[in-house]
Amino acid sequence: MEKGYLALILHAHLPFVRHPEYKEFLEERWLFEALTETYIPLLEVVDSLDKDGVDFCLTLNLSPTLCSMFDDELLKARYLNYLNNMVELTELEVERNRFNPQIYKLSLMYYHRFTRVKKKFLNTYNQNLLLEFKKYQDKGYLEIITCAATHGFLPLLSINEQAVRAQIRVGINSYRKFFSCEPKGIWLPECGYFEGLDKIFKEEGIKYFILEAHGVLFSRPRPKFGVYSSYYTKEKIAVFGRDQESSKNVWSSIEGYPGDYNYRDYYRDVGFDSDYDYIKPYISPDGARISTGIKYYRITQAGPHKEPYSPEAASEKAAEHAGNFMFNREKQVEHLYSILGRKPIITAPYDAELFGHWWFEGIQWLNFLIRKVAYDQNTIKLITPSRYLNIYPKNQVVAPSPSSWGYKGYNEMWLDGSNDWIYPHLHRAQNIMMEAAKKYGNPDDIRVRILNQMARELLLAQSSDWAFIMKTGTFSEYAKKRTVTHLGRFYALENYLEKSSVNYEVLEDIEKKDNVFPEISYSAYHP
């Protein structure tokens, strides 16, 4: 009989990036790389676990913007073009490296990997990943939860409560469209929480959410069981706190598993190593060198010297690390069970893209871990938050602390000198949107289109990704441009509301470019 539970929670999110006005667009590769290295391999693991009859469950957040991109025909076609290019490049790599046995073997590995992913996407999944994820939720293996519509960082939008409510409401409506049911839980973007947010969750039917550890530990009154239990807010919405020990094992590139010298090096890539004329057709359209995903070297050491990657050694290490993680959780649960008087839950949330994309062997590690938990011990059992609440429906009532899982634990990552300029504009647009939703209670068809597109533009401008990218300095010009572009389109559309004449070409152009949430209703901004 188990003494406690492990809740593995994967947060899958990318900002909405879709540029039909260009033949190719570099930032669209964020999706293509994540599909190839994380999302499709994750489905393959779930397929194999289901086929082998393994008893398991995972909690998975698929953000609304990610779901919209999964469902977009243009992006599907461009992803296939990306895969075709990568298969072509790996064929060239196989030929180029035929006299180098170690690298040749790796070239073959990548060729088979890209061809397999293409076959899975086209034939097995019929280009519909959402249907596959829904299938496994219906079977009980996955508990898919929702997220704010465009991953807006809610504490910094909370000056207007209706703006927060709209982010949540549109996210839930998108979830209903794709999964044909109500979401049980919600992933807060960046785990960002502010006092009173639980009231909106109650209004919208959300049952639970997840916070960073100090969001629970600094609750009032002090939480009796630390982060190893569920709690209720005063609105009776359940909250779970992130476990720091299991987090550090996986997240940290220094203390955690991903930094092991046997694992594949993320940064060494043929996009940078190869002759320029040879690699030019497969890099950025503007000729800039970029990562291709074909990487032949392992981490090796902290310095620049790298040795060739060994998939076999890396796989063995992933199995070893899965066993170590399980052993640590067993000991953790045994200790907690002996002092808490109830079966503890270890809440272990991670960015899904860590597995496979950033940590190449992470998907293997996850597969090994799930199988080991199922067959190699009986101290811990995998669980989802809602199942834990079924076991423990009575919980201490606390007021969680404002918090995030970002740098220093609060709002600093999304509010500093690099990005603070965006918030007066976002707050002004939020107020305009709310007033417009009130003013036009029964608009004609054209005004409905304008109001709905205004809602899309505001939501897209609110994405926390833009402020985050501005802070980190990577792709910062793109992030600034996206913020300015969406706000500019918002104000252009607002002008049409007051005019008797509308430029239909401009309206249609904006609708085609920013077609996220086709089912959206501007009434989300009406109290």
C-alpha positions as CSV (number, residue, x, y, z in Angstrom):
1,M,0.0,0.0,0.0
2,E,1.4,3.4,-1.0
3,K,2.4,5.9,1.7
4,G,2.2,9.0,-0.5
5,Y,1.8,10.4,-3.9
6,L,3.8,12.0,-6.7
7,A,2.0,14.5,-9.0
8,L,4.0,15.1,-12.2
9,I,2.6,18.2,-13.8
10,L,3.9,19.4,-17.2
11,H,3.2,22.9,-18.4
12,A,3.3,23.1,-22.3
13,H,3.2,26.6,-23.6
14,L,4.4,28.7,-26.5
15,P,3.3,32.2,-27.5
16,F,1.1,32.5,-30.5
17,V,3.5,33.0,-33.4
18,R,2.0,32.8,-36.9
19,H,3.1,35.0,-39.8
20,P,1.2,34.3,-43.0
21,E,2.6,37.5,-44.5
22,Y,6.0,35.8,-44.8
23,K,6.9,32.6,-46.7
24,E,9.2,31.6,-43.7
25,F,9.5,33.1,-40.3
26,L,12.3,32.3,-37.9
27,E,10.2,32.4,-34.7
28,E,7.7,29.9,-36.0
29,R,10.5,27.3,-35.5
30,W,9.9,27.6,-31.8
31,L,6.8,25.5,-32.4
32,F,8.4,23.2,-34.9
33,E,11.3,22.3,-32.7
34,A,9.0,21.8,-29.7
35,L,6.7,19.5,-31.7
36,T,9.7,17.4,-32.9
37,E,11.6,17.2,-29.6
38,T,8.9,17.4,-26.9
39,Y,5.2,17.2,-27.8
40,I,5.3,14.3,-30.3
41,P,7.9,12.3,-28.3
42,L,5.7,12.8,-25.2
43,L,2.7,11.4,-27.1
44,E,4.9,8.4,-28.2
45,V,5.8,7.7,-24.5
46,V,2.1,7.8,-23.6
47,D,1.3,5.5,-26.5
48,S,3.9,3.0,-25.4
49,L,2.7,3.1,-21.7
50,D,-0.8,2.6,-22.8
51,K,0.2,-0.3,-25.1
52,D,2.2,-2.0,-22.3
53,G,-0.6,-1.6,-19.8
54,V,1.3,0.6,-17.4
55,D,-0.8,2.1,-14.6
56,F,0.0,5.8,-14.6
57,C,-1.4,9.3,-14.7
58,L,0.1,12.7,-15.5
59,T,-1.3,16.2,-15.3
60,L,-0.7,18.2,-18.5
61,N,-1.4,21.9,-19.2
62,L,-1.7,22.7,-22.9
63,S,-1.9,26.4,-23.1
64,P,-4.7,27.9,-25.2
65,T,-2.2,29.6,-27.6
66,L,-0.4,26.3,-28.1
67,C,-3.7,24.5,-28.8
68,S,-4.6,27.2,-31.3
69,M,-1.3,26.6,-33.1
70,F,-1.7,22.8,-33.0
71,D,-5.1,23.4,-34.8
72,D,-3.9,25.8,-37.4
73,E,-3.7,24.6,-41.0
74,L,-1.1,27.0,-42.1
75,L,1.3,26.0,-39.3
76,K,0.6,22.3,-39.9
77,A,1.7,22.8,-43.5
78,R,4.7,24.8,-42.5
79,Y,5.7,22.1,-40.0
80,L,5.6,19.5,-42.7
81,N,7.8,21.7,-44.8
82,Y,10.2,22.0,-41.8
83,L,10.3,18.2,-41.4
84,N,10.9,17.7,-45.1
85,N,13.9,20.1,-44.9
86,M,15.2,18.4,-41.8
87,V,15.0,14.9,-43.4
88,E,16.8,16.3,-46.4
89,L,19.5,17.8,-44.2
90,T,20.0,14.6,-42.3
91,E,20.3,12.7,-45.6
92,L,23.1,15.0,-46.5
93,E,24.6,14.5,-43.1
94,V,24.6,10.8,-43.4
95,E,26.5,11.1,-46.7
96,R,28.9,13.8,-45.4
97,N,29.9,11.7,-42.3
98,R,30.1,8.3,-43.9
99,F,33.9,8.1,-43.2
100,N,33.5,9.1,-39.5
101,P,32.0,6.1,-37.8
102,Q,31.0,7.9,-34.5
103,I,29.4,10.9,-36.2
104,Y,27.9,8.7,-39.0
105,K,26.0,6.7,-36.4
106,L,24.6,9.9,-34.9
107,S,23.7,11.2,-38.4
108,L,21.7,8.0,-39.0
109,M,20.0,8.5,-35.6
110,Y,18.8,12.0,-36.5
111,Y,17.7,10.8,-40.0
112,H,15.6,8.0,-38.4
113,R,14.3,10.4,-35.7
114,F,13.0,13.0,-38.2
115,T,11.5,10.5,-40.6
116,R,9.8,8.8,-37.6
117,V,8.4,12.0,-36.3
118,K,7.1,12.9,-39.8
119,K,5.4,9.5,-40.1
120,K,3.8,9.8,-36.7
121,F,2.5,13.3,-37.4
122,L,1.1,12.5,-40.8
123,N,-0.1,8.9,-40.5
124,T,-0.4,7.9,-36.8
125,Y,-1.8,11.2,-35.5
126,N,-3.3,12.5,-38.8
127,Q,-1.9,16.0,-38.0
128,N,-4.3,16.2,-35.0
129,L,-2.3,16.1,-31.8
130,L,-5.1,17.6,-29.7
131,L,-7.3,14.6,-30.6
132,E,-4.6,12.3,-29.3
133,F,-4.2,14.1,-26.1
134,K,-7.9,14.2,-25.6
135,K,-8.0,10.4,-26.2
136,Y,-5.7,9.8,-23.3
137,Q,-7.6,12.2,-21.1
138,D,-10.7,10.2,-21.9
139,K,-8.8,7.0,-21.0
140,G,-7.8,8.5,-17.6
141,Y,-4.1,8.6,-18.2
142,L,-3.9,12.4,-18.6
143,E,-5.6,15.2,-16.6
144,I,-5.4,18.2,-19.0
145,I,-5.8,21.5,-17.3
146,T,-6.3,25.0,-18.8
147,C,-4.4,28.2,-18.6
148,A,-5.0,31.9,-19.1
149,A,-5.8,32.6,-22.7
150,T,-2.4,34.1,-23.9
151,H,-0.4,33.3,-20.8
152,G,-0.8,36.9,-19.5
153,F,1.0,37.5,-16.2
154,L,-2.1,38.1,-14.1
155,P,-0.7,40.0,-11.1
156,L,0.4,42.8,-13.4
157,L,-2.9,42.9,-15.2
158,S,-5.0,42.9,-12.0
159,I,-5.4,46.7,-11.9
160,N,-8.5,45.8,-14.0
161,E,-10.2,42.7,-12.6
162,Q,-12.2,42.2,-15.8
163,A,-9.0,41.9,-17.8
164,V,-7.9,39.0,-15.6
165,R,-11.4,37.5,-15.9
166,A,-11.3,37.7,-19.7
167,Q,-7.9,35.9,-19.8
168,I,-9.3,33.1,-17.7
169,R,-12.7,33.0,-19.4
170,V,-11.3,32.9,-23.0
171,G,-8.8,30.2,-21.9
172,I,-11.6,28.0,-20.5
173,N,-13.8,28.5,-23.6
174,S,-10.8,27.4,-25.8
175,Y,-10.4,24.3,-23.5
176,R,-14.0,23.4,-23.9
177,K,-13.7,23.6,-27.7
178,F,-10.8,21.2,-27.9
179,F,-11.5,18.8,-25.1
180,S,-15.3,18.8,-24.9
181,C,-15.4,19.0,-21.1
182,E,-14.8,21.5,-18.2
183,P,-11.2,21.9,-17.0
184,K,-10.7,20.8,-13.4
185,G,-7.6,22.9,-12.8
186,I,-5.7,25.8,-14.1
187,W,-2.1,26.6,-14.6
188,L,-1.4,30.1,-13.6
189,P,1.1,31.7,-16.1
190,E,4.4,31.8,-14.3
191,C,2.5,30.6,-11.2
192,G,1.7,34.3,-10.7
193,Y,-0.9,34.7,-8.0
194,F,-2.5,37.8,-6.3
195,E,-5.0,38.0,-3.5
196,G,-8.6,37.7,-4.8
197,L,-7.7,35.6,-7.9
198,D,-9.5,32.6,-6.3
199,K,-12.8,34.5,-6.4
200,I,-12.5,34.6,-10.2
201,F,-11.7,30.9,-10.3
202,K,-14.8,30.2,-8.3
203,E,-16.9,32.2,-10.7
204,E,-15.5,30.3,-13.7
205,G,-15.7,26.8,-12.2
206,I,-12.0,26.1,-11.6
207,K,-11.3,23.6,-8.8
208,Y,-7.6,23.9,-8.2
209,F,-4.3,25.7,-9.1
210,I,-0.6,25.3,-8.4
211,L,1.8,27.7,-6.8
212,E,5.5,28.1,-6.1
213,A,6.5,26.8,-2.7
214,H,6.5,30.2,-0.9
215,G,3.1,31.0,-2.2
216,V,1.8,28.2,0.0
217,L,4.4,28.3,2.8
218,F,3.8,32.1,3.4
219,S,0.0,31.6,3.6
220,R,-2.1,32.9,6.4
221,P,-2.5,31.0,8.7
222,R,0.6,28.9,8.4
223,P,-0.1,25.7,6.4
224,K,0.0,22.7,8.7
225,F,1.5,20.3,6.2
226,G,3.9,22.6,4.3
227,V,3.7,22.0,0.6
228,Y,2.9,18.3,1.0
229,S,-0.9,18.6,1.1
230,S,-3.7,20.3,-0.6
231,Y,-5.3,23.4,1.0
232,Y,-8.4,25.4,0.3
233,T,-8.7,29.2,-0.2
234,K,-11.7,30.9,1.5
235,E,-13.5,30.4,-1.8
236,K,-12.9,26.6,-1.4
237,I,-10.5,26.5,-4.4
238,A,-7.8,24.0,-3.8
239,V,-4.1,25.0,-4.0
240,F,-1.0,22.8,-4.3
241,G,2.6,24.0,-3.6
242,R,5.6,23.1,-5.6
243,D,8.1,20.8,-4.0
244,Q,11.6,22.3,-4.1
245,E,13.6,19.1,-3.7
246,S,12.1,17.3,-6.7
247,S,12.3,20.5,-8.6
248,K,16.0,21.0,-8.1
249,N,16.7,17.4,-9.3
250,V,15.3,18.1,-12.7
251,W,15.5,21.9,-13.3
252,S,19.0,22.7,-12.2
253,S,21.7,22.3,-14.9
254,I,24.3,22.4,-12.1
255,E,22.8,20.4,-9.2
256,G,20.3,18.5,-11.3
257,Y,20.4,15.6,-13.8
258,P,20.4,17.6,-17.1
259,G,24.0,18.8,-16.5
260,D,25.4,15.3,-16.5
261,Y,28.4,15.1,-18.8
262,N,27.0,12.1,-20.7
263,Y,24.0,14.0,-21.9
264,R,23.8,15.7,-25.2
265,D,25.1,19.3,-25.3
266,Y,22.3,21.7,-26.2
267,Y,24.5,24.4,-27.7
268,R,26.9,22.6,-30.1
269,D,24.9,22.3,-33.3
270,V,25.7,21.7,-37.0
271,G,24.0,25.0,-37.7
272,F,27.0,26.7,-36.3
273,D,29.7,24.0,-36.9
274,S,29.1,23.4,-40.6
275,D,30.5,25.2,-43.7
276,Y,28.3,28.2,-44.4
277,D,27.5,27.4,-48.0
278,Y,26.5,23.9,-47.1
279,I,24.2,24.8,-44.2
280,K,22.7,28.0,-45.7
281,P,19.6,26.4,-47.1
282,Y,18.7,25.1,-43.7
283,I,19.2,28.1,-41.4
284,S,17.4,31.4,-41.0
285,P,15.9,33.0,-44.2
286,D,18.0,36.0,-43.6
287,G,21.2,33.9,-43.6
288,A,21.9,34.0,-39.9
289,R,23.2,30.7,-38.4
290,I,20.7,29.0,-36.1
291,S,20.3,25.7,-34.3
292,T,19.0,22.9,-36.5
293,G,18.5,20.3,-33.7
294,I,21.3,18.1,-35.1
295,K,23.9,18.0,-32.3
296,Y,26.8,15.5,-32.2
297,Y,28.4,16.2,-28.9
298,R,27.9,15.5,-25.2
299,I,28.3,18.1,-22.4
300,T,31.7,16.4,-21.6
301,Q,32.9,19.1,-19.2
302,A,32.3,22.8,-18.2
303,G,34.8,24.1,-20.8
304,P,34.6,24.3,-24.6
305,H,36.1,20.9,-25.3
306,K,33.3,18.4,-26.3
307,E,33.4,14.6,-27.0
308,P,31.1,12.8,-29.4
309,Y,27.7,12.0,-28.0
310,S,26.9,8.4,-27.1
311,P,23.1,7.7,-27.1
312,E,23.7,4.4,-25.3
313,A,25.6,5.9,-22.4
314,A,23.1,8.8,-22.2
315,S,20.2,6.3,-22.1
316,E,21.8,4.3,-19.3
317,K,22.4,7.5,-17.4
318,A,18.7,8.6,-17.9
319,A,17.6,5.2,-16.4
320,E,20.0,5.7,-13.5
321,H,18.7,9.2,-12.8
322,A,15.1,8.0,-13.0
323,G,15.9,5.4,-10.4
324,N,17.7,8.0,-8.2
325,F,14.7,10.4,-8.5
326,M,12.3,7.6,-7.5
327,F,14.5,6.5,-4.6
328,N,14.7,10.1,-3.3
329,R,10.9,10.5,-3.5
330,E,10.4,7.1,-1.7
331,K,12.6,8.3,1.2
332,Q,10.9,11.7,1.2
333,V,7.4,10.1,1.3
334,E,8.4,7.6,4.0
335,H,9.6,10.5,6.2
336,L,6.6,12.7,5.6
337,Y,4.1,9.9,6.1
338,S,5.6,9.2,9.5
339,I,5.1,12.7,10.7
340,L,2.1,14.1,8.9
341,G,-0.6,11.6,9.8
342,R,-1.8,11.6,6.2
343,K,-0.4,10.5,2.8
344,P,1.6,13.4,1.5
345,I,1.5,14.6,-2.1
346,I,4.8,15.7,-3.8
347,T,3.8,18.3,-6.4
348,A,6.4,18.3,-9.2
349,P,5.6,20.9,-11.9
350,Y,7.9,21.4,-14.9
351,D,7.9,23.2,-18.2
352,A,7.1,20.4,-20.7
353,E,9.7,21.8,-23.1
354,L,12.5,21.0,-20.6
355,F,11.9,17.3,-21.6
356,G,13.3,16.6,-25.0
357,H,14.1,20.1,-26.2
358,W,16.3,21.6,-23.5
359,W,17.2,18.2,-21.9
360,F,17.3,15.8,-24.8
361,E,17.2,12.7,-22.7
362,G,14.3,14.1,-20.5
363,I,11.6,12.3,-22.4
364,Q,13.5,9.0,-21.9
365,W,13.9,9.9,-18.2
366,L,10.2,10.5,-17.9
367,N,9.4,7.1,-19.5
368,F,11.8,5.3,-17.3
369,L,10.5,7.0,-14.2
370,I,6.8,6.2,-14.8
371,R,7.6,2.6,-15.5
372,K,9.9,2.3,-12.4
373,V,7.2,3.9,-10.2
374,A,4.7,1.4,-11.5
375,Y,6.8,-1.8,-11.1
376,D,9.8,-1.3,-8.9
377,Q,8.4,-0.1,-5.6
378,N,5.2,0.4,-3.6
379,T,5.9,3.4,-1.5
380,I,4.7,6.1,-3.9
381,K,2.0,6.2,-6.5
382,L,1.4,8.7,-9.3
383,I,-1.6,10.9,-8.9
384,T,-3.3,14.0,-10.3
385,P,-4.4,16.9,-8.1
386,S,-8.1,16.2,-8.5
387,R,-7.7,12.6,-7.5
388,Y,-5.8,13.6,-4.4
389,L,-8.8,15.9,-3.6
390,N,-11.1,13.0,-3.9
391,I,-9.0,11.1,-1.3
392,Y,-8.7,14.2,1.0
393,P,-11.8,16.4,0.4
394,K,-11.3,18.1,3.8
395,N,-8.4,20.6,3.9
396,Q,-7.1,23.5,6.0
397,V,-8.3,26.9,4.7
398,V,-5.5,29.4,4.0
399,A,-4.9,32.7,2.2
400,P,-2.0,32.0,-0.2
401,S,0.7,34.6,-0.6
402,P,1.2,36.7,-3.7
403,S,4.0,34.9,-5.6
404,S,5.4,33.5,-8.8
405,W,8.0,30.9,-9.8
406,G,10.0,33.6,-11.6
407,Y,13.3,35.2,-10.6
408,K,13.3,36.0,-6.9
409,G,9.8,34.7,-6.6
410,Y,7.6,37.7,-7.4
411,N,7.1,40.1,-10.3
412,E,10.6,41.3,-11.1
413,M,11.1,39.2,-14.2
414,W,8.1,40.9,-15.9
415,L,8.5,44.4,-14.4
416,D,11.8,46.1,-14.6
417,G,13.5,48.8,-16.7
418,S,13.6,46.6,-19.8
419,N,9.8,46.1,-20.0
420,D,8.0,48.4,-17.7
421,W,7.0,50.7,-20.5
422,I,4.4,48.2,-21.8
423,Y,2.0,48.3,-18.7
424,P,0.5,51.8,-19.0
425,H,-0.4,50.9,-22.6
426,L,-1.8,47.5,-21.6
427,H,-3.8,49.0,-18.8
428,R,-5.2,51.8,-21.0
429,A,-6.3,49.2,-23.6
430,Q,-7.9,47.0,-21.0
431,N,-10.0,49.9,-19.8
432,I,-11.0,50.8,-23.4
433,M,-11.9,47.2,-24.1
434,M,-14.1,47.0,-21.1
435,E,-15.9,50.2,-21.8
436,A,-16.5,49.2,-25.5
437,A,-17.9,45.8,-24.3
438,K,-20.4,47.7,-22.1
439,K,-21.2,50.4,-24.7
440,Y,-22.0,48.0,-27.6
441,G,-24.5,45.7,-26.0
442,N,-26.3,44.8,-29.3
443,P,-23.9,45.7,-32.1
444,D,-24.3,45.0,-35.8
445,D,-22.3,42.2,-37.5
446,I,-19.4,44.4,-38.5
447,R,-19.0,45.9,-35.0
448,V,-19.1,42.3,-33.6
449,R,-16.1,41.5,-35.8
450,I,-14.3,44.6,-34.8
451,L,-14.9,44.1,-31.1
452,N,-13.9,40.4,-31.2
453,Q,-10.7,41.3,-33.0
454,M,-10.0,44.0,-30.5
455,A,-10.2,41.4,-27.8
456,R,-7.8,39.1,-29.7
457,E,-5.3,41.9,-30.1
458,L,-5.4,42.9,-26.5
459,L,-5.0,39.3,-25.3
460,L,-2.0,38.8,-27.7
461,A,-0.4,42.0,-26.4
462,Q,-0.8,40.8,-22.8
463,S,1.2,37.6,-23.3
464,S,3.8,37.4,-20.5
465,D,6.3,36.0,-23.1
466,W,7.0,39.4,-24.5
467,A,8.0,41.0,-21.2
468,F,10.0,37.9,-20.3
469,I,11.9,38.0,-23.6
470,M,12.6,41.7,-23.3
471,K,14.1,41.0,-19.8
472,T,16.3,38.1,-21.0
473,G,17.5,40.0,-24.1
474,T,16.9,37.1,-26.5
475,F,14.7,38.0,-29.5
476,S,13.9,41.3,-27.6
477,E,13.3,43.3,-30.8
478,Y,10.7,40.7,-31.9
479,A,9.0,40.9,-28.5
480,K,8.8,44.7,-28.6
481,K,7.5,44.6,-32.1
482,R,4.8,42.1,-31.2
483,T,3.6,44.3,-28.3
484,V,3.6,47.5,-30.3
485,T,1.9,45.7,-33.3
486,H,-1.0,44.3,-31.4
487,L,-1.6,47.5,-29.5
488,G,-1.5,49.4,-32.8
489,R,-4.0,47.1,-34.3
490,F,-6.2,47.4,-31.2
491,Y,-6.3,51.2,-31.5
492,A,-6.9,51.1,-35.3
493,L,-9.9,48.8,-34.7
494,E,-11.2,51.0,-31.9
495,N,-11.3,53.9,-34.3
496,Y,-13.5,51.9,-36.6
497,L,-16.1,51.5,-33.9
498,E,-16.8,55.2,-33.9
499,K,-16.8,55.7,-37.6
500,S,-19.6,55.0,-40.1
501,S,-17.0,53.8,-42.6
502,V,-14.8,50.8,-42.1
503,N,-11.7,49.7,-44.1
504,Y,-12.8,46.1,-44.7
505,E,-9.5,45.2,-46.3
506,V,-7.6,46.2,-43.2
507,L,-10.1,44.4,-40.9
508,E,-9.9,41.2,-42.9
509,D,-6.1,41.4,-43.1
510,I,-5.9,41.7,-39.3
511,E,-8.4,38.9,-38.8
512,K,-6.3,36.6,-41.1
513,K,-3.0,37.4,-39.4
514,D,-4.2,37.1,-35.8
515,N,-6.7,34.4,-36.1
516,V,-6.2,33.0,-32.6
517,F,-9.4,31.9,-30.7
518,P,-11.9,31.9,-33.7
519,E,-14.7,31.3,-31.2
520,I,-13.9,34.4,-29.1
521,S,-16.6,36.7,-27.9
522,Y,-15.9,40.2,-26.8
523,S,-18.5,39.7,-24.1
524,A,-15.6,38.1,-22.0
525,Y,-14.8,41.8,-21.2
526,H,-18.4,42.4,-19.9
527,P,-18.8,41.8,-16.1
